[in-house]
Structure formats: C-alpha cells, structure tokens
Amino acid sequence: MIFNKPVSGHVGVAALACAAIASDGYDLTVYGAAAPDLLRYPGWALTPSQVGAIAGATVLGMCFGAVTAGMLADRLGVRRMFMACVAWFSLAVIACAFAPSPTTLGIARFVAGLGLGGVVPTAVTLTVSAAPPGRRHFLNGVALSGLGVGGILATLSALAFLDDWGWRGIFLLGGIVPLVTVLPVAAARLGRWAPEPPRTDPASGTTRVRLGQLLGRGRWPKLIVFTLVTACCQILSLGLLTWLPVIMRTNGYSLGSALLFMLVYTFGSLAGASGGAWVADRVGARRAAAFGLLITGAAILGLAVHVPLPTLYALLFVAGAGVGVQPIIYGFTATSFPGALRASAVGVVSGVGRIAGISGPLIGGLLIGRPALISFATFAAFAVLGAVITALFTSNEVSDPDAVPSRVPAPTA
C-alpha cells in the first residue's frame, strides 16, 4: 500500500495541506458554479444581491475562523487545529446541502466559513515549518495550489452533476470527500510527517499579548501591508469565483460555456500558485507577486473586449494565474515572522484580508447587468492596486523568521 512507502515529511505535509486546501477551493468555486441554479431555485426567488450576500456570509465566517484558529493553533498545537478545522467545515458543508431556506443556507455557509478560514493558516504554518529553508515558498505554493485543484474539481463536478443533482448534490459531495479522505490520513500520518511548530508560553497566550507580539519589534508595518494586499486579492478572487459564470452568461455565453471559462480560469490559478511560488524562491516574493497582479489586471480588462475564442481562453488562463499569487503573500507572511507566531500572523492576514473580500461577491452582484467593461475594469482595478502596494511597501528581505519572540507584557487597564 502507498502509505507503507517512505514519504519525506515535508512532501507529505505539503500534499496533505494541498488536499485540505483543495476542499476550500472546491467550496468557494462550487458556489459560483451553483449561483445560476440558486437564482432559479423553485420557491426561493433569490436576487443576485441575495446570492452575493450568502456568499459573503461564508467569507465573514472565514474571517473569524482564520484569526481564531491561528491564535489557538499557536497555543494548543497546529496539527490539532488543522484536523479540527477540516472536520468542522466538512460537517457544515454537508449541512448546507440540506438547508430548507435561504436564511438557513446563509447561516450554514457562515458556520462552514469558520472551519474553512482556519484551514489556510494552519496548513501554511505546518508546510513552512516542515519545509527546508530553500524550498519554503515552493512547497507552500504547492500546498496552496489546492485552491486551484479544488476549483477545477468543483467546475468539473458542476459540469457533470449540476443538471441532475442540483446545487444540493454538489455541495454534499464537497462535504463528504474531505471527511473520509483528508481527515483519516491526517490522523494517521501527520504526527510523523510534521514537527509541531514552537508554541508560546501559556502565560503569554492571551489574545492581547499575542497581538502585542505580532505588532512589536517593527512587525506591524509588514502585517498591515500583507493584509492590504490580501484584501485586494480576496476581493478580486472571491468576486470572480462567485460571479464569473453569471457575467459570462450575461455577455451572451451559454451556461456550459461559462463553466468551461471558469475551468480555464481555475487551471490558470493552479499554474500561478505553484509556478509563482517557484519564481518567488528565485527572484523574490515582492517581484513575483507584483508582476502577477499586474498581468492579472491587464488580462481581466481584456475580457471586456470581444475577442476570438482562443484569445479569450488565454486571457482567462492568465487572469487565473495572476490571482494565484495569493500563496506567495501567505508564504511571505509566514517566513517573515518567528515560528511561534506564524499561525497567528497568517491567521490575522488571511482573516482580516478576507473581511474586505466579503465585498467581492457583493460588488459582483451590483455589477450584474452593467456593461462588461465596467464589471471587468472594477475587478482589474483591485489587481493593479495590489500590485502597487506590493511593489512600493514590501521587501524581498526576510527578517528573523525563526527567532524566539520576546515576551510582551499584557497591557494594564
């Protein structure tokens, strides 16, 4: 059996993290693929704004989940929180499939978001801590390429099953698979593959103290910059994942064609996540991320123009590849903070950044029915803004990632 063969610890961790994050990518993408079906679901009479609001509930849950799981992981153990998050979101996504009303669906999506949000900071921390120093960005990119893998699987599932199963069936599939695959492997092997990253002294583990550690010793500017860039990426990514099929249908394409466009887009994000991280290990995270976001903006703007089909596919692939720079930002964050603060740092960056990401699906819903140039130019602007912030306010230098954080006393009342 495959599990009896020796597996390098850092390879096994990256593969398992990739599988868990693929479930995250599946859930985010499958909602966009199911949006047309939700809009015409009998008895619900949902509007585009309401569908966007339900998507926003997921992102809101992810914000709280990311920050909370990151803080708890540095205190209670990253491996334990990783497995807890996988179990949590799997069960919650299964509950989404049985939601009896739009309100219940929104609540279930929020609950699922709590677990989904905790997957990224715990997976990134495990991967970066287990990886050799010269391969941290690459292996982290491999792990976070799971977002693209999950997106591809979601699109293929929608193409294969949406007509017969409806949105409930493809949601149910997304909850069952990680519960019976990722969780058992993590329970059996993760303890051997991944050294537990350093934990803080329990006495210094309160939220107020940990925020003091994150903001101390000149770390706060990096935390703010990484969060702003993440916010731009999340608005862009979540907005397009939610509304790309609907926007393309509004522009005259069939649902099948629109889903194929999403498939090309997610293939691009998969290539961008792994390829961009490989480039980041060689030219620096700042250059790789800034360039990726710039080409994303140009490609998205090009989607507003009626071009031959091969050119349209190329633009979608490039746009997806540019969105794939988000793993570089997460990896850059992880390697810029001490081991005992990594999960907290990535949790804050991903969680707070995703608060802004809530506006992505809402913005997309407001743009439905408007000219394509306005819709795509709006999303392209966020890509360019992220590139400018990255180019001007980040550095390729990595400071004391493995230093022991100094204790910051709790503020007194």
C-alpha positions as CSV (number, residue, x, y, z in Angstrom):
1,M,0.0,0.0,0.0
2,I,1.1,3.6,-0.7
3,F,1.1,4.5,3.0
4,N,3.7,1.8,3.7
5,K,6.2,3.5,1.4
6,P,8.6,6.1,3.0
7,V,7.4,9.6,2.4
8,S,9.6,12.7,3.1
9,G,8.0,14.6,5.9
10,H,7.9,18.0,4.1
11,V,6.5,16.3,1.0
12,G,3.8,14.5,2.9
13,V,2.8,17.7,4.8
14,A,2.6,19.7,1.6
15,A,0.5,17.1,-0.1
16,L,-1.9,16.8,2.8
17,A,-2.2,20.5,3.1
18,C,-2.9,20.7,-0.6
19,A,-5.7,18.2,-0.3
20,A,-7.3,20.1,2.6
21,I,-7.0,23.4,0.8
22,A,-8.5,21.8,-2.3
23,S,-11.6,21.4,-0.2
24,D,-11.5,25.1,0.5
25,G,-11.1,25.9,-3.2
26,Y,-13.9,23.4,-4.1
27,D,-16.3,25.1,-1.8
28,L,-15.6,28.7,-2.9
29,T,-15.7,27.7,-6.6
30,V,-18.7,25.4,-6.5
31,Y,-20.8,28.2,-5.0
32,G,-20.1,30.4,-8.1
33,A,-20.9,27.5,-10.4
34,A,-24.1,26.9,-8.5
35,A,-25.1,30.6,-8.5
36,P,-27.2,30.3,-11.7
37,D,-29.0,27.3,-10.2
38,L,-29.7,29.2,-7.0
39,L,-31.1,32.1,-8.8
40,R,-33.7,30.0,-10.4
41,Y,-34.3,27.6,-7.5
42,P,-38.1,27.0,-7.1
43,G,-39.7,28.8,-4.2
44,W,-36.7,30.9,-3.1
45,A,-36.9,33.7,-5.7
46,L,-33.3,34.8,-4.9
47,T,-31.9,38.0,-6.4
48,P,-28.2,38.4,-7.5
49,S,-27.7,40.6,-4.4
50,Q,-29.1,38.0,-2.1
51,V,-26.9,35.3,-3.7
52,G,-23.9,37.6,-3.2
53,A,-24.9,38.2,0.4
54,I,-25.0,34.4,1.1
55,A,-21.5,34.1,-0.4
56,G,-20.4,37.0,1.8
57,A,-21.6,35.1,4.8
58,T,-19.1,32.3,4.0
59,V,-16.3,34.9,3.7
60,L,-17.3,36.5,7.0
61,G,-17.1,33.2,8.7
62,M,-13.7,32.6,7.2
63,C,-12.5,35.9,8.6
64,F,-13.4,34.9,12.2
65,G,-12.2,31.4,11.6
66,A,-8.8,32.4,10.3
67,V,-7.9,34.7,13.1
68,T,-9.3,32.4,15.9
69,A,-7.8,29.2,14.5
70,G,-4.4,31.0,14.0
71,M,-4.3,32.2,17.6
72,L,-5.5,28.9,19.0
73,A,-3.1,26.9,16.9
74,D,0.0,28.7,18.3
75,R,-1.3,27.9,21.8
76,L,-2.9,24.4,21.5
77,G,-1.0,22.9,18.6
78,V,-1.1,23.5,14.9
79,R,-1.8,19.8,14.0
80,R,-4.7,19.6,16.3
81,M,-6.3,22.8,15.0
82,F,-5.7,21.7,11.4
83,M,-7.7,18.5,11.8
84,A,-10.4,20.2,13.9
85,C,-10.9,22.8,11.1
86,V,-11.2,20.1,8.4
87,A,-13.8,18.2,10.4
88,W,-15.7,21.4,11.2
89,F,-16.1,22.6,7.7
90,S,-16.8,19.2,6.2
91,L,-19.8,18.7,8.5
92,A,-21.0,22.3,8.0
93,V,-20.9,22.0,4.2
94,I,-22.9,18.8,4.4
95,A,-25.5,20.8,6.4
96,C,-25.6,23.4,3.6
97,A,-26.8,20.7,1.3
98,F,-29.9,20.2,3.4
99,A,-30.7,23.9,4.1
100,P,-34.5,24.4,4.0
101,S,-34.5,28.1,3.3
102,P,-32.1,30.9,2.1
103,T,-31.7,32.1,5.7
104,T,-30.7,28.7,6.9
105,L,-28.3,28.4,3.9
106,G,-26.7,31.7,4.8
107,I,-26.2,30.6,8.5
108,A,-24.8,27.2,7.4
109,R,-22.4,28.9,5.0
110,F,-21.2,31.2,7.8
111,V,-20.6,28.2,10.1
112,A,-18.8,26.4,7.3
113,G,-16.6,29.5,6.8
114,L,-15.4,29.3,10.3
115,G,-13.7,26.0,9.6
116,L,-12.7,26.9,6.1
117,G,-11.0,30.0,7.3
118,G,-8.8,28.0,9.8
119,V,-7.5,25.6,7.2
120,V,-5.2,28.1,5.4
121,P,-3.2,29.5,8.4
122,T,-2.8,26.0,10.0
123,A,-1.9,24.4,6.6
124,V,0.6,27.2,5.7
125,T,2.2,27.0,9.2
126,L,2.6,23.2,9.0
127,T,4.1,23.4,5.5
128,V,6.5,26.2,6.1
129,S,7.7,24.7,9.4
130,A,8.4,21.3,7.8
131,A,10.0,22.6,4.6
132,P,13.7,23.1,4.0
133,P,14.6,26.8,4.1
134,G,15.3,27.0,0.4
135,R,12.0,25.4,-0.6
136,R,9.6,27.2,1.7
137,H,7.9,29.3,-1.0
138,F,7.7,26.4,-3.5
139,L,6.2,23.9,-1.1
140,N,3.9,26.5,0.3
141,G,2.8,27.2,-3.3
142,V,2.2,23.5,-3.9
143,A,0.0,23.4,-0.8
144,L,-1.9,26.5,-1.7
145,S,-2.3,25.3,-5.3
146,G,-5.0,23.2,-3.7
147,L,-7.2,26.2,-4.2
148,G,-6.9,25.8,-7.9
149,V,-7.2,22.0,-7.7
150,G,-10.4,22.3,-5.7
151,G,-11.7,24.9,-8.2
152,I,-11.1,22.6,-11.1
153,L,-12.8,19.7,-9.3
154,A,-15.7,22.0,-8.5
155,T,-16.1,23.1,-12.0
156,L,-15.9,19.5,-13.3
157,S,-18.4,18.4,-10.7
158,A,-20.8,21.2,-11.8
159,L,-20.4,20.2,-15.4
160,A,-21.0,16.6,-14.7
161,F,-23.6,16.6,-11.9
162,L,-25.3,20.1,-11.6
163,D,-28.1,19.4,-14.1
164,D,-29.0,16.1,-12.4
165,W,-28.1,16.7,-8.8
166,G,-28.7,20.4,-8.5
167,W,-26.7,22.7,-6.1
168,R,-27.5,20.5,-3.1
169,G,-25.8,17.4,-4.6
170,I,-22.6,19.2,-5.5
171,F,-22.5,20.8,-2.0
172,L,-23.0,17.4,-0.4
173,L,-20.1,15.9,-2.4
174,G,-17.8,18.8,-1.2
175,G,-18.5,18.0,2.4
176,I,-18.2,14.2,2.3
177,V,-15.0,13.8,0.4
178,P,-12.6,15.6,2.9
179,L,-14.3,14.0,5.8
180,V,-13.5,10.5,4.5
181,T,-10.1,11.2,2.9
182,V,-8.1,14.1,4.3
183,L,-9.1,13.6,8.0
184,P,-8.2,9.9,8.3
185,V,-4.8,10.5,6.6
186,A,-4.0,13.5,8.8
187,A,-4.9,11.5,12.0
188,A,-2.7,8.6,10.9
189,R,0.4,10.3,9.4
190,L,0.6,14.0,10.3
191,G,2.3,13.4,13.6
192,R,5.2,11.6,11.9
193,W,5.5,14.0,8.9
194,A,5.3,17.4,10.7
195,P,7.3,18.6,13.6
196,E,5.0,20.6,15.8
197,P,5.9,24.3,15.4
198,P,7.0,26.1,18.6
199,R,4.3,27.2,20.9
200,T,4.2,30.2,23.1
201,D,4.3,30.0,26.8
202,P,0.7,29.6,28.0
203,A,1.2,32.6,30.3
204,S,1.8,34.7,27.2
205,G,-1.0,33.2,25.1
206,T,-3.8,35.6,25.6
207,T,-5.1,37.4,22.6
208,R,-4.0,40.8,23.8
209,V,-0.4,39.6,24.5
210,R,-0.2,37.8,21.1
211,L,-1.3,40.9,19.2
212,G,1.4,42.8,21.1
213,Q,3.9,40.2,19.9
214,L,2.7,40.4,16.3
215,L,2.8,44.2,16.3
216,G,6.1,44.6,18.3
217,R,9.7,44.7,17.2
218,G,8.8,46.6,14.0
219,R,6.5,43.8,12.7
220,W,3.3,45.9,12.4
221,P,4.1,47.6,9.1
222,K,4.5,44.1,7.5
223,L,1.3,42.9,9.0
224,I,-0.6,45.9,7.6
225,V,0.9,45.6,4.1
226,F,0.4,41.9,3.8
227,T,-3.2,42.4,5.0
228,L,-3.9,45.1,2.4
229,V,-2.5,43.1,-0.5
230,T,-4.5,40.1,0.7
231,A,-7.6,42.3,0.8
232,C,-7.1,43.2,-2.9
233,C,-6.5,39.6,-3.8
234,Q,-9.6,38.4,-1.9
235,I,-12.0,41.0,-3.5
236,L,-10.7,40.0,-6.9
237,S,-10.7,36.3,-6.4
238,L,-14.0,35.9,-4.5
239,G,-15.8,38.3,-6.7
240,L,-14.8,36.5,-9.9
241,L,-15.3,33.0,-8.4
242,T,-18.8,33.9,-7.4
243,W,-19.9,35.8,-10.5
244,L,-17.7,34.8,-13.5
245,P,-20.2,32.3,-14.9
246,V,-23.1,34.8,-14.5
247,I,-21.1,37.6,-16.0
248,M,-20.2,35.5,-19.0
249,R,-23.8,34.3,-19.4
250,T,-24.9,38.0,-19.3
251,N,-22.4,38.6,-22.1
252,G,-24.2,36.0,-24.3
253,Y,-22.5,32.7,-23.5
254,S,-24.4,29.5,-22.5
255,L,-24.1,28.1,-19.0
256,G,-21.9,25.3,-20.3
257,S,-19.5,27.7,-22.0
258,A,-19.4,29.9,-18.9
259,L,-18.5,26.9,-16.7
260,L,-15.7,26.0,-19.2
261,F,-14.4,29.5,-18.9
262,M,-14.3,29.1,-15.1
263,L,-12.4,25.8,-15.7
264,V,-9.8,27.6,-17.7
265,Y,-9.6,30.3,-15.1
266,T,-9.0,27.8,-12.3
267,F,-6.4,25.9,-14.3
268,G,-4.6,29.3,-14.6
269,S,-4.8,29.8,-10.8
270,L,-3.4,26.4,-10.2
271,A,-0.5,27.1,-12.5
272,G,0.0,30.5,-11.0
273,A,0.1,29.2,-7.4
274,S,2.8,26.6,-8.0
275,G,4.7,28.4,-10.7
276,G,4.6,31.8,-9.0
277,A,5.9,30.3,-5.7
278,W,8.8,28.6,-7.6
279,V,9.6,32.0,-9.1
280,A,9.4,33.7,-5.7
281,D,12.1,31.4,-4.3
282,R,14.4,32.7,-7.1
283,V,13.5,36.3,-7.8
284,G,11.9,37.3,-4.5
285,A,8.3,37.4,-3.4
286,R,7.9,41.1,-4.0
287,R,8.7,40.9,-7.7
288,A,6.8,37.7,-8.3
289,A,3.6,39.0,-6.6
290,A,3.6,42.5,-8.1
291,F,4.2,41.2,-11.6
292,G,1.5,38.5,-11.2
293,L,-1.1,41.1,-10.1
294,L,-0.2,43.5,-12.9
295,I,-0.8,40.8,-15.6
296,T,-4.0,39.8,-13.8
297,G,-5.3,43.4,-14.1
298,A,-4.4,43.5,-17.8
299,A,-6.0,40.1,-18.6
300,I,-9.2,40.9,-16.7
301,L,-9.6,44.2,-18.5
302,G,-9.1,42.3,-21.8
303,L,-12.1,40.1,-21.0
304,A,-14.4,43.0,-21.6
305,V,-13.4,43.0,-25.3
306,H,-15.0,40.6,-27.8
307,V,-12.0,38.6,-29.0
308,P,-11.6,35.2,-30.8
309,L,-12.3,32.2,-28.5
310,P,-8.6,31.1,-28.3
311,T,-7.6,34.6,-27.1
312,L,-10.5,34.6,-24.6
313,Y,-9.2,31.3,-23.2
314,A,-5.7,32.7,-23.0
315,L,-6.9,35.8,-21.1
316,L,-8.9,33.7,-18.6
317,F,-5.8,31.5,-18.0
318,V,-3.5,34.5,-17.4
319,A,-6.1,36.1,-15.2
320,G,-6.3,33.0,-13.1
321,A,-2.5,32.6,-13.0
322,G,-2.2,36.1,-11.6
323,V,-4.8,35.5,-8.9
324,G,-2.6,32.6,-7.9
325,V,-0.1,35.0,-6.3
326,Q,-2.0,34.8,-3.0
327,P,0.1,31.8,-1.9
328,I,3.2,34.0,-2.3
329,I,1.7,36.5,0.1
330,Y,0.8,33.9,2.7
331,G,4.2,32.3,2.4
332,F,6.0,35.7,2.6
333,T,4.0,36.4,5.8
334,A,4.9,33.0,7.3
335,T,8.6,33.4,6.7
336,S,8.6,36.9,8.0
337,F,7.5,36.0,11.5
338,P,9.0,33.8,14.2
339,G,7.9,30.2,14.2
340,A,5.9,30.6,17.4
341,L,3.9,33.4,15.7
342,R,3.4,32.1,12.2
343,A,-0.1,30.7,12.5
344,S,-1.2,33.9,14.3
345,A,0.4,36.1,11.6
346,V,-1.1,34.2,8.7
347,G,-4.4,33.9,10.5
348,V,-4.6,37.7,11.0
349,V,-3.5,38.5,7.4
350,S,-5.9,36.0,5.8
351,G,-8.8,36.7,8.2
352,V,-8.7,40.5,8.2
353,G,-7.9,40.5,4.5
354,R,-11.0,38.4,3.9
355,I,-13.2,40.9,5.7
356,A,-12.6,43.1,2.6
357,G,-13.1,40.0,0.5
358,I,-16.7,40.0,1.6
359,S,-17.3,42.9,-0.7
360,G,-16.1,40.9,-3.7
361,P,-19.3,38.9,-4.2
362,L,-21.4,42.0,-3.2
363,I,-19.6,44.2,-5.8
364,G,-20.1,41.5,-8.4
365,G,-23.9,41.3,-7.6
366,L,-24.2,45.1,-8.0
367,L,-22.4,44.9,-11.4
368,I,-24.7,42.3,-12.9
369,G,-26.5,43.8,-15.9
370,R,-24.0,46.6,-16.4
371,P,-21.7,46.8,-19.4
372,A,-18.9,44.2,-19.4
373,L,-16.2,47.0,-19.5
374,I,-17.4,48.4,-16.1
375,S,-17.6,44.9,-14.5
376,F,-14.2,43.8,-15.5
377,A,-12.5,47.2,-15.1
378,T,-13.7,47.3,-11.5
379,F,-12.1,44.0,-10.7
380,A,-8.9,44.8,-12.7
381,A,-8.5,48.0,-10.5
382,F,-8.1,45.9,-7.4
383,A,-5.4,43.8,-9.1
384,V,-3.5,46.9,-10.0
385,L,-3.9,48.4,-6.5
386,G,-2.5,45.2,-5.0
387,A,0.5,45.3,-7.4
388,V,1.3,48.9,-6.5
389,I,1.1,48.2,-2.7
390,T,3.3,45.1,-3.1
391,A,5.9,47.0,-5.3
392,L,6.1,50.0,-3.0
393,F,5.7,48.7,0.5
394,T,7.2,45.2,0.7
395,S,10.7,43.9,0.6
396,N,12.3,40.7,-0.5
397,E,14.3,40.6,2.7
398,V,13.1,38.1,5.3
399,S,13.8,39.1,8.9
400,D,14.4,36.7,11.7
401,P,11.7,34.1,10.8
402,D,13.0,31.7,13.4
403,A,13.8,34.0,16.2
404,V,12.2,33.4,19.6
405,P,9.7,36.2,20.1
406,S,10.2,38.4,23.1
407,R,7.6,38.4,25.7
408,V,5.3,41.4,25.5
409,P,3.6,42.1,28.8
410,A,-0.2,42.3,28.8
411,P,-1.4,45.9,28.8
412,T,-2.7,47.0,32.2
413,A,-6.1,48.6,32.5
